[in-house]
Amino acid sequence: MTEKNSSTTKLDSLYEALEIPQKGEIPCVGHLLIGDECPADQKDQRENIESILHDIIYTIENGYTAGSDEVKDLLEDLAKQLVCTDMVHDHLSFYRRTAYGKHEWVALDLGKRLRGWGEKLGEKDSDEDDEKVTVSAKNSNVLRPKLTRETPMINESACVTPTKQRGRPSCNSRPSTPRTGQGVDAFDSLSVLGDALPSSPESFISPGVSEVFSPVSTASTPMSIPDSEIRLSRYRYSRGEEESPTRGRRSSKGNDLLDGVESSRRATNKGSASTLSRTSKYDNNSTPTKKKSYRNENEQLDQGSQLSDQDSDNQRQIDDEEELEEQSEIKDKNALFPLKVGNMVFDLPREGRYPLTNLLERLQKSLHEKSLSSGWVYCFAERTAPGYLKIGYTQYDDNNSNAMLSLEEQNDAAQVMKRLRMWERECKHNIDYKFIFYMPYAVQAMEGLIHRTLHERNRTAHCPNPDCKKVHREWFEISEMEARRAVEVWQQYSELKPYTKKGQLKSSWHDRTRDDFKLYSHLPVEEWVYERWVKVIVPAVVEREKRISELQRKQTQLAERREEVEERKNELELEINDLKIEEKRIQQELAELQGQH
């Protein structure tokens, strides 16, 4: 199959796997979010969709899996082309205690379909490779060398073939093994040398595959060198239990016990070797009694060796568990101490007993009228301290809770930038600005709810300015995506305007939080917010959006009707004016006629 045909076939199969029509209309996949079919058609995005599919094929062929970040990014780009811009899709979806945006959710579903396609593609490629190997093997004329073995090699020294051309030693190097062609004791070799086979002077025995092509072969060649000593396992080397040319043996916990196990193993192996040597000295005329006694002795030694191996493996497992516990204890202890990151120092704050209770109390708390005003929640990082974010707020200057800002005013970040410049001036921050969200209602309360949602990630910070004596409590060890997720939840809650004009929580929301006090106060805060609270907020937000759309539609209809009536009114006024003029003219003419008599 040509490369072009193969690429076309893969593209066709990928279309089929992702359930995307290859021709004609491309329906919006918004039904994955709302459950109902969306009538929108995305066929205008065909070119972009096919380009992304080619990128996915190329990425997977280069070794990336369907779960890699590279493929996930491509799937999210694909989701943006497959979902229409209708506002009905703009809500969060949940899977395994995690909230996803509309594009992330669709990308997650596409990833599930892509994994099945990747497995089929891997099986197909494997079958093609097997076919190529089979054809290559059939057409190959390479013959194995024929070697002669006339007598068993049990008592002879053997040379081994090196795994690769070692070249000539340098002038400063000192050989650690015997010279080429020097004999190696039969029991030190890794190959099976004791396979006594019947043979005659004229018999030719071809070596097995493992003897010719294995790294250690008993076939002697001009480049053969003696076998090197057997190294200890990589496990022992990584634990520092093996000496190296640059360091000695490192002491570690449990070395004495491991040394005892290894000593008993070496003694057992030495006894086994000596027993085999004694057995090999007997010919076929050895008595059955002697053979039986040696066999029993070998079985006992094998059992002892197996017990030693089991003891060693068990001890290694115990040592690994103890090492993990020690590392965990060290990590926990380090977390209790101040951590310096870049130009800042972070501490763990004092943790309350019932974090969710604190959040629910904050929800039910009455607010002052000034606290109901709108504003912005912002987020920035210190460039020298990556991984930590500051989440704060700034209030609208008007302090009018009923002030309605236009879209242009909502997107105006002038007040936020003014606040950030103040942070730079007072605390000497090198600010890396992240994001800003407009809160249409009670911005100060929303910031407090965001902080309580992320209380497990909260850190107390000391800013880069040594003259600043403030303790900053609004820093979090968190990613930007996690911070956005928390802020978006409470922005939606702010849009619902849950407080009355006097700052009291509306009865419907008060009853909801009161019930959760009794039922869910034991849950972690983030679990309650993202699994319980969001399921309450999202339907209310959707209903609010529908109500807004309906009122806007009615407002438009009334405006059009009013314009029609006003036009009719103007026409009637003109008609009335004409009638008045005509009436006046008739009156004048009538008066003149009556005056003549």
Secondary structure, DSSP 8 states (H G I E B T S, - for coil): --HHHHHHHHHHHHHHHTT--SSS--B--THHHHSS----B-GGGHHHHHHHHHHHHHHHHTT--TTSHHHHHHHHHHHHHHS---GGG-S-EEETTEEE-HHHHHHHHHHHHHHHHHHHHHHHHHHHHHHHHHHHHHH-----------S--TTS---B--SS------TT---SS--TT----GGGSSS---------TT------HHHHHSSS-S---TT-B--------HHHHHTT-S-BTTB-----TTHHHHHHHHHHHHHHHHHHHHHHHHHHTS-TT--HHHHHHHHHHHHHHHHHHHHHHHHHHHHHHHHHHHHHHHHHHHHHHHHTS-EEETTEEEE-----S-HHHHHHHHHH----GGGG--EEEEEEEETTSTTEEEEEEEE-TT--TT----HHHHT--HHHHHHHHHHHHHH---EEEEEEEEESS-HHHHHHHHHHHTGGGEEEEE-S-TT----EEEEEE--HHHHHHHHHHHHHHHHT--B-TTS-B-HHHHHHHHHHHHHSTTS-HHHIIIIIIHHHHHHHHHHHHHHHHHHHHHHHHHHHHHHHHHHHHHHHHHHHHHHHHHHHHHHHHHHHHHHT-
